Amino acid sequence: PLLRSALRQRFLRALAAARGRRLRLWLPGGLRLEATFGAADSEPVTIQVDQLRTPLGLQDAALLRCGDLIAFSFPLT
């Protein structure tokens, strides 16, 4: 239980540190989007992003279900 708690705390701190960073998202069908990370719920079931770039244009803010994502990453550059 102690190790699980420590890992959970590290995960939540990493999410907090990611706020405002660029984010790449991969969705089914080969769709790749970019956004700015806002927040995630503690499970995480959803993530909130800003400035989401989609093929249909720019969305100021969006709430994405993690179950709809294949992967996401934070570019280092």
mmCIF file of the N, C-alpha and C atoms, coordinates in Angstrom:
data_MODEL
# 
_entry.id   MODEL 
# 
loop_
_atom_site.group_PDB 
_atom_site.id 
_atom_site.type_symbol 
_atom_site.label_atom_id 
_atom_site.label_alt_id 
_atom_site.label_comp_id 
_atom_site.label_asym_id 
_atom_site.label_entity_id 
_atom_site.label_seq_id 
_atom_site.pdbx_PDB_ins_code 
_atom_site.Cartn_x 
_atom_site.Cartn_y 
_atom_site.Cartn_z 
_atom_site.occupancy 
_atom_site.B_iso_or_equiv 
_atom_site.pdbx_formal_charge 
_atom_site.auth_seq_id 
_atom_site.auth_comp_id 
_atom_site.auth_asym_id 
_atom_site.auth_atom_id 
_atom_site.pdbx_PDB_model_num 
ATOM 1   N N  . PRO A 1 1  ? 0.815   -1.219 0.000   1.00 0.00 ? 1  PRO A N  1 
ATOM 2   C CA . PRO A 1 1  ? 0.000   0.000  0.000   1.00 0.00 ? 1  PRO A CA 1 
ATOM 3   C C  . PRO A 1 1  ? 0.850   1.271  0.000   1.00 0.00 ? 1  PRO A C  1 
ATOM 4   N N  . LEU A 1 2  ? 1.998   1.243  0.697   1.00 0.00 ? 2  LEU A N  1 
ATOM 5   C CA . LEU A 1 2  ? 2.838   2.433  0.767   1.00 0.00 ? 2  LEU A CA 1 
ATOM 6   C C  . LEU A 1 2  ? 3.437   2.763  -0.595  1.00 0.00 ? 2  LEU A C  1 
ATOM 7   N N  . LEU A 1 3  ? 3.907   1.753  -1.315  1.00 0.00 ? 3  LEU A N  1 
ATOM 8   C CA . LEU A 1 3  ? 4.460   1.974  -2.647  1.00 0.00 ? 3  LEU A CA 1 
ATOM 9   C C  . LEU A 1 3  ? 3.389   2.486  -3.599  1.00 0.00 ? 3  LEU A C  1 
ATOM 10  N N  . ARG A 1 4  ? 2.210   1.907  -3.541  1.00 0.00 ? 4  ARG A N  1 
ATOM 11  C CA . ARG A 1 4  ? 1.101   2.348  -4.394  1.00 0.00 ? 4  ARG A CA 1 
ATOM 12  C C  . ARG A 1 4  ? 0.764   3.805  -4.117  1.00 0.00 ? 4  ARG A C  1 
ATOM 13  N N  . SER A 1 5  ? 0.749   4.180  -2.869  1.00 0.00 ? 5  SER A N  1 
ATOM 14  C CA . SER A 1 5  ? 0.471   5.561  -2.492  1.00 0.00 ? 5  SER A CA 1 
ATOM 15  C C  . SER A 1 5  ? 1.542   6.513  -3.021  1.00 0.00 ? 5  SER A C  1 
ATOM 16  N N  . ALA A 1 6  ? 2.788   6.117  -2.915  1.00 0.00 ? 6  ALA A N  1 
ATOM 17  C CA . ALA A 1 6  ? 3.887   6.951  -3.401  1.00 0.00 ? 6  ALA A CA 1 
ATOM 18  C C  . ALA A 1 6  ? 3.820   7.113  -4.921  1.00 0.00 ? 6  ALA A C  1 
ATOM 19  N N  . LEU A 1 7  ? 3.514   6.032  -5.635  1.00 0.00 ? 7  LEU A N  1 
ATOM 20  C CA . LEU A 1 7  ? 3.395   6.107  -7.090  1.00 0.00 ? 7  LEU A CA 1 
ATOM 21  C C  . LEU A 1 7  ? 2.218   6.986  -7.501  1.00 0.00 ? 7  LEU A C  1 
ATOM 22  N N  . ARG A 1 8  ? 1.121   6.870  -6.785  1.00 0.00 ? 8  ARG A N  1 
ATOM 23  C CA . ARG A 1 8  ? -0.061  7.696  -7.066  1.00 0.00 ? 8  ARG A CA 1 
ATOM 24  C C  . ARG A 1 8  ? 0.263   9.168  -6.856  1.00 0.00 ? 8  ARG A C  1 
ATOM 25  N N  . GLN A 1 9  ? 0.943   9.472  -5.788  1.00 0.00 ? 9  GLN A N  1 
ATOM 26  C CA . GLN A 1 9  ? 1.324   10.854 -5.495  1.00 0.00 ? 9  GLN A CA 1 
ATOM 27  C C  . GLN A 1 9  ? 2.261   11.396 -6.576  1.00 0.00 ? 9  GLN A C  1 
ATOM 28  N N  . ARG A 1 10 ? 3.199   10.600 -7.031  1.00 0.00 ? 10 ARG A N  1 
ATOM 29  C CA . ARG A 1 10 ? 4.122   11.010 -8.092  1.00 0.00 ? 10 ARG A CA 1 
ATOM 30  C C  . ARG A 1 10 ? 3.357   11.284 -9.391  1.00 0.00 ? 10 ARG A C  1 
ATOM 31  N N  . PHE A 1 11 ? 2.406   10.426 -9.716  1.00 0.00 ? 11 PHE A N  1 
ATOM 32  C CA . PHE A 1 11 ? 1.587   10.609 -10.912 1.00 0.00 ? 11 PHE A CA 1 
ATOM 33  C C  . PHE A 1 11 ? 0.801   11.919 -10.850 1.00 0.00 ? 11 PHE A C  1 
ATOM 34  N N  . LEU A 1 12 ? 0.168   12.185 -9.730  1.00 0.00 ? 12 LEU A N  1 
ATOM 35  C CA . LEU A 1 12 ? -0.620  13.415 -9.586  1.00 0.00 ? 12 LEU A CA 1 
ATOM 36  C C  . LEU A 1 12 ? 0.268   14.660 -9.627  1.00 0.00 ? 12 LEU A C  1 
ATOM 37  N N  . ARG A 1 13 ? 1.461   14.586 -9.068  1.00 0.00 ? 13 ARG A N  1 
ATOM 38  C CA . ARG A 1 13 ? 2.398   15.711 -9.148  1.00 0.00 ? 13 ARG A CA 1 
ATOM 39  C C  . ARG A 1 13 ? 2.861   15.947 -10.585 1.00 0.00 ? 13 ARG A C  1 
ATOM 40  N N  . ALA A 1 14 ? 3.067   14.865 -11.329 1.00 0.00 ? 14 ALA A N  1 
ATOM 41  C CA . ALA A 1 14 ? 3.462   14.996 -12.738 1.00 0.00 ? 14 ALA A CA 1 
ATOM 42  C C  . ALA A 1 14 ? 2.360   15.678 -13.541 1.00 0.00 ? 14 ALA A C  1 
ATOM 43  N N  . LEU A 1 15 ? 1.113   15.318 -13.290 1.00 0.00 ? 15 LEU A N  1 
ATOM 44  C CA . LEU A 1 15 ? -0.004  15.980 -13.975 1.00 0.00 ? 15 LEU A CA 1 
ATOM 45  C C  . LEU A 1 15 ? -0.065  17.467 -13.619 1.00 0.00 ? 15 LEU A C  1 
ATOM 46  N N  . ALA A 1 16 ? 0.148   17.790 -12.369 1.00 0.00 ? 16 ALA A N  1 
ATOM 47  C CA . ALA A 1 16 ? 0.128   19.192 -11.952 1.00 0.00 ? 16 ALA A CA 1 
ATOM 48  C C  . ALA A 1 16 ? 1.261   19.978 -12.612 1.00 0.00 ? 16 ALA A C  1 
ATOM 49  N N  . ALA A 1 17 ? 2.423   19.366 -12.736 1.00 0.00 ? 17 ALA A N  1 
ATOM 50  C CA . ALA A 1 17 ? 3.572   20.038 -13.357 1.00 0.00 ? 17 ALA A CA 1 
ATOM 51  C C  . ALA A 1 17 ? 3.379   20.218 -14.861 1.00 0.00 ? 17 ALA A C  1 
ATOM 52  N N  . ALA A 1 18 ? 2.521   19.400 -15.466 1.00 0.00 ? 18 ALA A N  1 
ATOM 53  C CA . ALA A 1 18 ? 2.306   19.458 -16.914 1.00 0.00 ? 18 ALA A CA 1 
ATOM 54  C C  . ALA A 1 18 ? 1.358   20.581 -17.328 1.00 0.00 ? 18 ALA A C  1 
ATOM 55  N N  . ARG A 1 19 ? 0.700   21.195 -16.390 1.00 0.00 ? 19 ARG A N  1 
ATOM 56  C CA . ARG A 1 19 ? -0.264  22.252 -16.719 1.00 0.00 ? 19 ARG A CA 1 
ATOM 57  C C  . ARG A 1 19 ? 0.404   23.349 -17.543 1.00 0.00 ? 19 ARG A C  1 
ATOM 58  N N  . GLY A 1 20 ? -0.231  23.681 -18.688 1.00 0.00 ? 20 GLY A N  1 
ATOM 59  C CA . GLY A 1 20 ? 0.284   24.729 -19.555 1.00 0.00 ? 20 GLY A CA 1 
ATOM 60  C C  . GLY A 1 20 ? 1.295   24.261 -20.587 1.00 0.00 ? 20 GLY A C  1 
ATOM 61  N N  . ARG A 1 21 ? 1.648   22.978 -20.564 1.00 0.00 ? 21 ARG A N  1 
ATOM 62  C CA . ARG A 1 21 ? 2.618   22.438 -21.530 1.00 0.00 ? 21 ARG A CA 1 
ATOM 63  C C  . ARG A 1 21 ? 1.903   21.939 -22.779 1.00 0.00 ? 21 ARG A C  1 
ATOM 64  N N  . ARG A 1 22 ? 2.640   21.960 -23.900 1.00 0.00 ? 22 ARG A N  1 
ATOM 65  C CA . ARG A 1 22 ? 2.098   21.435 -25.157 1.00 0.00 ? 22 ARG A CA 1 
ATOM 66  C C  . ARG A 1 22 ? 1.878   19.932 -25.013 1.00 0.00 ? 22 ARG A C  1 
ATOM 67  N N  . LEU A 1 23 ? 0.855   19.448 -25.690 1.00 0.00 ? 23 LEU A N  1 
ATOM 68  C CA . LEU A 1 23 ? 0.439   18.063 -25.577 1.00 0.00 ? 23 LEU A CA 1 
ATOM 69  C C  . LEU A 1 23 ? 0.113   17.528 -26.963 1.00 0.00 ? 23 LEU A C  1 
ATOM 70  N N  . ARG A 1 24 ? 0.581   16.340 -27.274 1.00 0.00 ? 24 ARG A N  1 
ATOM 71  C CA . ARG A 1 24 ? 0.204   15.658 -28.511 1.00 0.00 ? 24 ARG A CA 1 
ATOM 72  C C  . ARG A 1 24 ? -0.736  14.522 -28.154 1.00 0.00 ? 24 ARG A C  1 
ATOM 73  N N  . LEU A 1 25 ? -1.778  14.371 -28.952 1.00 0.00 ? 25 LEU A N  1 
ATOM 74  C CA . LEU A 1 25 ? -2.798  13.354 -28.702 1.00 0.00 ? 25 LEU A CA 1 
ATOM 75  C C  . LEU A 1 25 ? -2.966  12.488 -29.943 1.00 0.00 ? 25 LEU A C  1 
ATOM 76  N N  . TRP A 1 26 ? -3.058  11.175 -29.748 1.00 0.00 ? 26 TRP A N  1 
ATOM 77  C CA . TRP A 1 26 ? -3.327  10.254 -30.838 1.00 0.00 ? 26 TRP A CA 1 
ATOM 78  C C  . TRP A 1 26 ? -4.675  9.612  -30.602 1.00 0.00 ? 26 TRP A C  1 
ATOM 79  N N  . LEU A 1 27 ? -5.528  9.670  -31.628 1.00 0.00 ? 27 LEU A N  1 
ATOM 80  C CA . LEU A 1 27 ? -6.862  9.100  -31.573 1.00 0.00 ? 27 LEU A CA 1 
ATOM 81  C C  . LEU A 1 27 ? -6.993  7.996  -32.617 1.00 0.00 ? 27 LEU A C  1 
ATOM 82  N N  . PRO A 1 28 ? -8.019  7.155  -32.496 1.00 0.00 ? 28 PRO A N  1 
ATOM 83  C CA . PRO A 1 28 ? -8.226  6.105  -33.498 1.00 0.00 ? 28 PRO A CA 1 
ATOM 84  C C  . PRO A 1 28 ? -8.343  6.697  -34.906 1.00 0.00 ? 28 PRO A C  1 
ATOM 85  N N  . GLY A 1 29 ? -7.972  5.914  -35.892 1.00 0.00 ? 29 GLY A N  1 
ATOM 86  C CA . GLY A 1 29 ? -8.030  6.363  -37.274 1.00 0.00 ? 29 GLY A CA 1 
ATOM 87  C C  . GLY A 1 29 ? -6.815  7.157  -37.696 1.00 0.00 ? 29 GLY A C  1 
ATOM 88  N N  . GLY A 1 30 ? -5.775  7.162  -36.870 1.00 0.00 ? 30 GLY A N  1 
ATOM 89  C CA . GLY A 1 30 ? -4.557  7.880  -37.219 1.00 0.00 ? 30 GLY A CA 1 
ATOM 90  C C  . GLY A 1 30 ? -4.624  9.377  -36.993 1.00 0.00 ? 30 GLY A C  1 
ATOM 91  N N  . LEU A 1 31 ? -5.648  9.849  -36.319 1.00 0.00 ? 31 LEU A N  1 
ATOM 92  C CA . LEU A 1 31 ? -5.797  11.282 -36.067 1.00 0.00 ? 31 LEU A CA 1 
ATOM 93  C C  . LEU A 1 31 ? -4.839  11.732 -34.975 1.00 0.00 ? 31 LEU A C  1 
ATOM 94  N N  . ARG A 1 32 ? -4.060  12.770 -35.258 1.00 0.00 ? 32 ARG A N  1 
ATOM 95  C CA . ARG A 1 32 ? -3.121  13.327 -34.283 1.00 0.00 ? 32 ARG A CA 1 
ATOM 96  C C  . ARG A 1 32 ? -3.487  14.787 -34.055 1.00 0.00 ? 32 ARG A C  1 
ATOM 97  N N  . LEU A 1 33 ? -3.672  15.158 -32.809 1.00 0.00 ? 33 LEU A N  1 
ATOM 98  C CA . LEU A 1 33 ? -4.056  16.513 -32.445 1.00 0.00 ? 33 LEU A CA 1 
ATOM 99  C C  . LEU A 1 33 ? -2.998  17.121 -31.535 1.00 0.00 ? 33 LEU A C  1 
ATOM 100 N N  . GLU A 1 34 ? -3.004  18.437 -31.431 1.00 0.00 ? 34 GLU A N  1 
ATOM 101 C CA . GLU A 1 34 ? -2.129  19.134 -30.495 1.00 0.00 ? 34 GLU A CA 1 
ATOM 102 C C  . GLU A 1 34 ? -2.969  20.082 -29.665 1.00 0.00 ? 34 GLU A C  1 
ATOM 103 N N  . ALA A 1 35 ? -2.542  20.297 -28.434 1.00 0.00 ? 35 ALA A N  1 
ATOM 104 C CA . ALA A 1 35 ? -3.276  21.164 -27.508 1.00 0.00 ? 35 ALA A CA 1 
ATOM 105 C C  . ALA A 1 35 ? -2.327  21.596 -26.397 1.00 0.00 ? 35 ALA A C  1 
ATOM 106 N N  . THR A 1 36 ? -2.854  22.389 -25.492 1.00 0.00 ? 36 THR A N  1 
ATOM 107 C CA . THR A 1 36 ? -2.158  22.762 -24.270 1.00 0.00 ? 36 THR A CA 1 
ATOM 108 C C  . THR A 1 36 ? -2.852  22.048 -23.118 1.00 0.00 ? 36 THR A C  1 
ATOM 109 N N  . PHE A 1 37 ? -2.075  21.325 -22.312 1.00 0.00 ? 37 PHE A N  1 
ATOM 110 C CA . PHE A 1 37 ? -2.655  20.567 -21.199 1.00 0.00 ? 37 PHE A CA 1 
ATOM 111 C C  . PHE A 1 37 ? -3.193  21.514 -20.136 1.00 0.00 ? 37 PHE A C  1 
ATOM 112 N N  . GLY A 1 38 ? -4.410  21.231 -19.683 1.00 0.00 ? 38 GLY A N  1 
ATOM 113 C CA . GLY A 1 38 ? -5.015  22.033 -18.630 1.00 0.00 ? 38 GLY A CA 1 
ATOM 114 C C  . GLY A 1 38 ? -5.053  21.286 -17.310 1.00 0.00 ? 38 GLY A C  1 
ATOM 115 N N  . ALA A 1 39 ? -5.783  20.170 -17.286 1.00 0.00 ? 39 ALA A N  1 
ATOM 116 C CA . ALA A 1 39 ? -5.943  19.418 -16.053 1.00 0.00 ? 39 ALA A CA 1 
ATOM 117 C C  . ALA A 1 39 ? -6.479  18.024 -16.373 1.00 0.00 ? 39 ALA A C  1 
ATOM 118 N N  . ALA A 1 40 ? -6.428  17.154 -15.377 1.00 0.00 ? 40 ALA A N  1 
ATOM 119 C CA . ALA A 1 40 ? -7.007  15.811 -15.494 1.00 0.00 ? 40 ALA A CA 1 
ATOM 120 C C  . ALA A 1 40 ? -7.691  15.485 -14.184 1.00 0.00 ? 40 ALA A C  1 
ATOM 121 N N  . ASP A 1 41 ? -8.739  14.690 -14.262 1.00 0.00 ? 41 ASP A N  1 
ATOM 122 C CA . ASP A 1 41 ? -9.332  14.240 -13.005 1.00 0.00 ? 41 ASP A CA 1 
ATOM 123 C C  . ASP A 1 41 ? -8.432  13.162 -12.407 1.00 0.00 ? 41 ASP A C  1 
ATOM 124 N N  . SER A 1 42 ? -8.692  12.755 -11.195 1.00 0.00 ? 42 SER A N  1 
ATOM 125 C CA . SER A 1 42 ? -7.746  11.900 -10.474 1.00 0.00 ? 42 SER A CA 1 
ATOM 126 C C  . SER A 1 42 ? -7.700  10.462 -10.963 1.00 0.00 ? 42 SER A C  1 
ATOM 127 N N  . GLU A 1 43 ? -8.636  10.017 -11.772 1.00 0.00 ? 43 GLU A N  1 
ATOM 128 C CA . GLU A 1 43 ? -8.642  8.621  -12.202 1.00 0.00 ? 43 GLU A CA 1 
ATOM 129 C C  . GLU A 1 43 ? -7.590  8.291  -13.252 1.00 0.00 ? 43 GLU A C  1 
ATOM 130 N N  . PRO A 1 44 ? -7.215  8.929  -14.286 1.00 0.00 ? 44 PRO A N  1 
ATOM 131 C CA . PRO A 1 44 ? -7.944  9.974  -14.983 1.00 0.00 ? 44 PRO A CA 1 
ATOM 132 C C  . PRO A 1 44 ? -8.948  9.378  -15.985 1.00 0.00 ? 44 PRO A C  1 
ATOM 133 N N  . VAL A 1 45 ? -10.130 9.932  -15.988 1.00 0.00 ? 45 VAL A N  1 
ATOM 134 C CA . VAL A 1 45 ? -11.167 9.543  -16.935 1.00 0.00 ? 45 VAL A CA 1 
ATOM 135 C C  . VAL A 1 45 ? -11.255 10.585 -18.036 1.00 0.00 ? 45 VAL A C  1 
ATOM 136 N N  . THR A 1 46 ? -11.016 11.835 -17.678 1.00 0.00 ? 46 THR A N  1 
ATOM 137 C CA . THR A 1 46 ? -11.056 12.922 -18.652 1.00 0.00 ? 46 THR A CA 1 
ATOM 138 C C  . THR A 1 46 ? -9.855  13.838 -18.452 1.00 0.00 ? 46 THR A C  1 
ATOM 139 N N  . ILE A 1 47 ? -9.468  14.506 -19.547 1.00 0.00 ? 47 ILE A N  1 
ATOM 140 C CA . ILE A 1 47 ? -8.460  15.546 -19.444 1.00 0.00 ? 47 ILE A CA 1 
ATOM 141 C C  . ILE A 1 47 ? -9.021  16.805 -20.090 1.00 0.00 ? 47 ILE A C  1 
ATOM 142 N N  . GLN A 1 48 ? -8.659  17.926 -19.533 1.00 0.00 ? 48 GLN A N  1 
ATOM 143 C CA . GLN A 1 48 ? -9.092  19.218 -20.050 1.00 0.00 ? 48 GLN A CA 1 
ATOM 144 C C  . GLN A 1 48 ? -7.912  19.832 -20.771 1.00 0.00 ? 48 GLN A C  1 
ATOM 145 N N  . VAL A 1 49 ? -8.159  20.323 -22.001 1.00 0.00 ? 49 VAL A N  1 
ATOM 146 C CA . VAL A 1 49 ? -7.110  20.944 -22.789 1.00 0.00 ? 49 VAL A CA 1 
ATOM 147 C C  . VAL A 1 49 ? -7.577  22.310 -23.275 1.00 0.00 ? 49 VAL A C  1 
ATOM 148 N N  . ASP A 1 50 ? -6.622  23.142 -23.602 1.00 0.00 ? 50 ASP A N  1 
ATOM 149 C CA . ASP A 1 50 ? -6.880  24.455 -24.193 1.00 0.00 ? 50 ASP A CA 1 
ATOM 150 C C  . ASP A 1 50 ? -6.229  24.493 -25.564 1.00 0.00 ? 50 ASP A C  1 
ATOM 151 N N  . GLN A 1 51 ? -6.703  25.387 -26.411 1.00 0.00 ? 51 GLN A N  1 
ATOM 152 C CA . GLN A 1 51 ? -6.123  25.591 -27.746 1.00 0.00 ? 51 GLN A CA 1 
ATOM 153 C C  . GLN A 1 51 ? -5.959  24.272 -28.503 1.00 0.00 ? 51 GLN A C  1 
ATOM 154 N N  . LEU A 1 52 ? -7.031  23.489 -28.559 1.00 0.00 ? 52 LEU A N  1 
ATOM 155 C CA . LEU A 1 52 ? -7.023  22.198 -29.246 1.00 0.00 ? 52 LEU A CA 1 
ATOM 156 C C  . LEU A 1 52 ? -7.063  22.423 -30.754 1.00 0.00 ? 52 LEU A C  1 
ATOM 157 N N  . ARG A 1 53 ? -6.026  21.956 -31.433 1.00 0.00 ? 53 ARG A N  1 
ATOM 158 C CA . ARG A 1 53 ? -5.956  22.070 -32.902 1.00 0.00 ? 53 ARG A CA 1 
ATOM 159 C C  . ARG A 1 53 ? -6.508  20.792 -33.513 1.00 0.00 ? 53 ARG A C  1 
ATOM 160 N N  . THR A 1 54 ? -7.588  20.937 -34.270 1.00 0.00 ? 54 THR A N  1 
ATOM 161 C CA . THR A 1 54 ? -8.241  19.808 -34.931 1.00 0.00 ? 54 THR A CA 1 
ATOM 162 C C  . THR A 1 54 ? -8.287  20.071 -36.433 1.00 0.00 ? 54 THR A C  1 
ATOM 163 N N  . PRO A 1 55 ? -8.596  19.054 -37.230 1.00 0.00 ? 55 PRO A N  1 
ATOM 164 C CA . PRO A 1 55 ? -8.747  19.289 -38.665 1.00 0.00 ? 55 PRO A CA 1 
ATOM 165 C C  . PRO A 1 55 ? -9.858  20.292 -38.985 1.00 0.00 ? 55 PRO A C  1 
ATOM 166 N N  . LEU A 1 56 ? -10.804 20.461 -38.091 1.00 0.00 ? 56 LEU A N  1 
ATOM 167 C CA . LEU A 1 56 ? -11.905 21.400 -38.310 1.00 0.00 ? 56 LEU A CA 1 
ATOM 168 C C  . LEU A 1 56 ? -11.615 22.800 -37.791 1.00 0.00 ? 56 LEU A C  1 
ATOM 169 N N  . GLY A 1 57 ? -10.471 22.981 -37.136 1.00 0.00 ? 57 GLY A N  1 
ATOM 170 C CA . GLY A 1 57 ? -10.114 24.297 -36.638 1.00 0.00 ? 57 GLY A CA 1 
ATOM 171 C C  . GLY A 1 57 ? -9.644  24.266 -35.198 1.00 0.00 ? 57 GLY A C  1 
ATOM 172 N N  . LEU A 1 58 ? -9.553  25.434 -34.624 1.00 0.00 ? 58 LEU A N  1 
ATOM 173 C CA . LEU A 1 58 ? -9.043  25.611 -33.263 1.00 0.00 ? 58 LEU A CA 1 
ATOM 174 C C  . LEU A 1 58 ? -10.196 25.731 -32.269 1.00 0.00 ? 58 LEU A C  1 
ATOM 175 N N  . GLN A 1 59 ? -10.146 24.924 -31.215 1.00 0.00 ? 59 GLN A N  1 
ATOM 176 C CA . GLN A 1 59 ? -11.122 24.999 -30.133 1.00 0.00 ? 59 GLN A CA 1 
ATOM 177 C C  . GLN A 1 59 ? -10.441 25.625 -28.926 1.00 0.00 ? 59 GLN A C  1 
ATOM 178 N N  . ASP A 1 60 ? -11.054 26.647 -28.339 1.00 0.00 ? 60 ASP A N  1 
ATOM 179 C CA . ASP A 1 60 ? -10.446 27.321 -27.192 1.00 0.00 ? 60 ASP A CA 1 
ATOM 180 C C  . ASP A 1 60 ? -10.225 26.381 -26.019 1.00 0.00 ? 60 ASP A C  1 
ATOM 181 N N  . ALA A 1 61 ? -11.197 25.499 -25.754 1.00 0.00 ? 61 ALA A N  1 
ATOM 182 C CA . ALA A 1 61 ? -11.094 24.563 -24.637 1.00 0.00 ? 61 ALA A CA 1 
ATOM 183 C C  . ALA A 1 61 ? -11.908 23.321 -24.966 1.00 0.00 ? 61 ALA A C  1 
ATOM 184 N N  . ALA A 1 62 ? -11.476 22.187 -24.423 1.00 0.00 ? 62 ALA A N  1 
ATOM 185 C CA . ALA A 1 62 ? -12.189 20.935 -24.662 1.00 0.00 ? 62 ALA A CA 1 
ATOM 186 C C  . ALA A 1 62 ? -11.956 19.984 -23.497 1.00 0.00 ? 62 ALA A C  1 
ATOM 187 N N  . LEU A 1 63 ? -12.913 19.106 -23.302 1.00 0.00 ? 63 LEU A N  1 
ATOM 188 C CA . LEU A 1 63 ? -12.818 18.049 -22.306 1.00 0.00 ? 63 LEU A CA 1 
ATOM 189 C C  . LEU A 1 63 ? -12.798 16.735 -23.078 1.00 0.00 ? 63 LEU A C  1 
ATOM 190 N N  . LEU A 1 64 ? -11.710 15.978 -22.964 1.00 0.00 ? 64 LEU A N  1 
ATOM 191 C CA . LEU A 1 64 ? -11.535 14.750 -23.733 1.00 0.00 ? 64 LEU A CA 1 
ATOM 192 C C  . LEU A 1 64 ? -11.610 13.531 -22.822 1.00 0.00 ? 64 LEU A C  1 
ATOM 193 N N  . ARG A 1 65 ? -12.306 12.507 -23.284 1.00 0.00 ? 65 ARG A N  1 
ATOM 194 C CA . ARG A 1 65 ? -12.378 11.251 -22.526 1.00 0.00 ? 65 ARG A CA 1 
ATOM 195 C C  . ARG A 1 65 ? -11.130 10.431 -22.807 1.00 0.00 ? 65 ARG A C  1 
ATOM 196 N N  . CYS A 1 66 ? -10.464 9.990  -21.778 1.00 0.00 ? 66 CYS A N  1 
ATOM 197 C CA . CYS A 1 66 ? -9.236  9.213  -21.951 1.00 0.00 ? 66 CYS A CA 1 
ATOM 198 C C  . CYS A 1 66 ? -9.500  7.909  -22.690 1.00 0.00 ? 66 CYS A C  1 
ATOM 199 N N  . GLY A 1 67 ? -10.691 7.356  -22.562 1.00 0.00 ? 67 GLY A N  1 
ATOM 200 C CA . GLY A 1 67 ? -11.038 6.138  -23.275 1.00 0.00 ? 67 GLY A CA 1 
ATOM 201 C C  . GLY A 1 67 ? -11.069 6.325  -24.784 1.00 0.00 ? 67 GLY A C  1 
ATOM 202 N N  . ASP A 1 68 ? -11.182 7.560  -25.252 1.00 0.00 ? 68 ASP A N  1 
ATOM 203 C CA . ASP A 1 68 ? -11.182 7.851  -26.680 1.00 0.00 ? 68 ASP A CA 1 
ATOM 204 C C  . ASP A 1 68 ? -9.775  8.097  -27.225 1.00 0.00 ? 68 ASP A C  1 
ATOM 205 N N  . LEU A 1 69 ? -8.787  8.128  -26.342 1.00 0.00 ? 69 LEU A N  1 
ATOM 206 C CA . LEU A 1 69 ? -7.407  8.391  -26.753 1.00 0.00 ? 69 LEU A CA 1 
ATOM 207 C C  . LEU A 1 69 ? -6.618  7.095  -26.840 1.00 0.00 ? 69 LEU A C  1 
ATOM 208 N N  . ILE A 1 70 ? -5.752  7.020  -27.842 1.00 0.00 ? 70 ILE A N  1 
ATOM 209 C CA . ILE A 1 70 ? -4.820  5.894  -27.906 1.00 0.00 ? 70 ILE A CA 1 
ATOM 210 C C  . ILE A 1 70 ? -3.611  6.214  -27.040 1.00 0.00 ? 70 ILE A C  1 
ATOM 211 N N  . ALA A 1 71 ? -3.115  7.451  -27.156 1.00 0.00 ? 71 ALA A N  1 
ATOM 212 C CA . ALA A 1 71 ? -1.938  7.864  -26.386 1.00 0.00 ? 71 ALA A CA 1 
ATOM 213 C C  . ALA A 1 71 ? -1.876  9.380  -26.353 1.00 0.00 ? 71 ALA A C  1 
ATOM 214 N N  . PHE A 1 72 ? -1.075  9.882  -25.418 1.00 0.00 ? 72 PHE A N  1 
ATOM 215 C CA . PHE A 1 72 ? -0.742  11.309 -25.424 1.00 0.00 ? 72 PHE A CA 1 
ATOM 216 C C  . PHE A 1 72 ? 0.665   11.448 -24.893 1.00 0.00 ? 72 PHE A C  1 
ATOM 217 N N  . SER A 1 73 ? 1.316   12.546 -25.306 1.00 0.00 ? 73 SER A N  1 
ATOM 218 C CA . SER A 1 73 ? 2.692   12.764 -24.862 1.00 0.00 ? 73 SER A CA 1 
ATOM 219 C C  . SER A 1 73 ? 2.945   14.262 -24.737 1.00 0.00 ? 73 SER A C  1 
ATOM 220 N N  . PHE A 1 74 ? 3.986   14.576 -23.990 1.00 0.00 ? 74 PHE A N  1 
ATOM 221 C CA . PHE A 1 74 ? 4.425   15.947 -23.799 1.00 0.00 ? 74 PHE A CA 1 
ATOM 222 C C  . PHE A 1 74 ? 5.790   16.097 -24.479 1.00 0.00 ? 74 PHE A C  1 
ATOM 223 N N  . PRO A 1 75 ? 5.853   16.770 -25.612 1.00 0.00 ? 75 PRO A N  1 
ATOM 224 C CA . PRO A 1 75 ? 7.152   16.934 -26.289 1.00 0.00 ? 75 PRO A CA 1 
ATOM 225 C C  . PRO A 1 75 ? 8.153   17.667 -25.388 1.00 0.00 ? 75 PRO A C  1 
ATOM 226 N N  . LEU A 1 76 ? 9.406   17.275 -25.477 1.00 0.00 ? 76 LEU A N  1 
ATOM 227 C CA . LEU A 1 76 ? 10.439  17.892 -24.658 1.00 0.00 ? 76 LEU A CA 1 
ATOM 228 C C  . LEU A 1 76 ? 10.959  19.196 -25.274 1.00 0.00 ? 76 LEU A C  1 
ATOM 229 N N  . THR A 1 77 ? 10.718  19.425 -26.558 1.00 0.00 ? 77 THR A N  1 
ATOM 230 C CA . THR A 1 77 ? 11.203  20.651 -27.202 1.00 0.00 ? 77 THR A CA 1 
ATOM 231 C C  . THR A 1 77 ? 10.060  21.529 -27.594 1.00 0.00 ? 77 THR A C  1 
# 
